């Protein structure tokens, strides 16, 4: 299902690594934006018309409230990749990346949202042996981050709208770097 110009898009993780760029691109394309992040954006981070909500994707009440009147969701909120995370972080990765995604998708279905786009990672493929990868390549996630992002993908890809049609799209980004974040590989 497509979403028309002027529609309201909820952007989770809007203050994160990629969020501000996505918010600006959606704004330039003529969408109304509602940001939802755990961190308060700086004054200059978003265009003035962006509706800013502070909240956590693991908070069902906050997510359901943010979802009201939304046509589409760009879900980027996640605990990001770090090199050699300590074992005690596994539960937090599960709670945020998997549980948070489930909360977002459930709220989207209840609110009648037309599309959910999940930003995932090429890390779900696991270590590369030099072969060219595509979306049909087998996945072998070998880190907490990759494993939880793959589980989040399954939640989004299995979701169905009220019409029974697939609700979600998954984008697997490569290494992300730029003015707001440095690569960590």
HUWO-V50888 format. One record per run of one state. SS is the DSSP state (helix for helix, strand for strand, loop for the rest). FROM is the first residue (numbers start at 1). TO is the last residue. If there is no record, write none. Layout:
ss:SS from:FROM to:TO
ss:SS from:FROM to:TO
This chain:
ss:loop from:1 to:7
ss:strand from:8 to:12
ss:loop from:13 to:18
ss:helix from:19 to:28
ss:loop from:29 to:31
ss:strand from:32 to:37
ss:loop from:38 to:50
ss:strand from:51 to:54
ss:loop from:55 to:59
ss:helix from:60 to:67
ss:loop from:68 to:71
ss:strand from:72 to:75
ss:loop from:76 to:86
ss:helix from:87 to:111
ss:loop from:112 to:114
ss:strand from:115 to:121
ss:helix from:122 to:125
ss:loop from:126 to:143
ss:helix from:144 to:158
ss:loop from:159 to:159
ss:strand from:160 to:160
ss:loop from:161 to:165
ss:strand from:166 to:166
ss:loop from:167 to:167
ss:strand from:168 to:173
ss:loop from:174 to:185
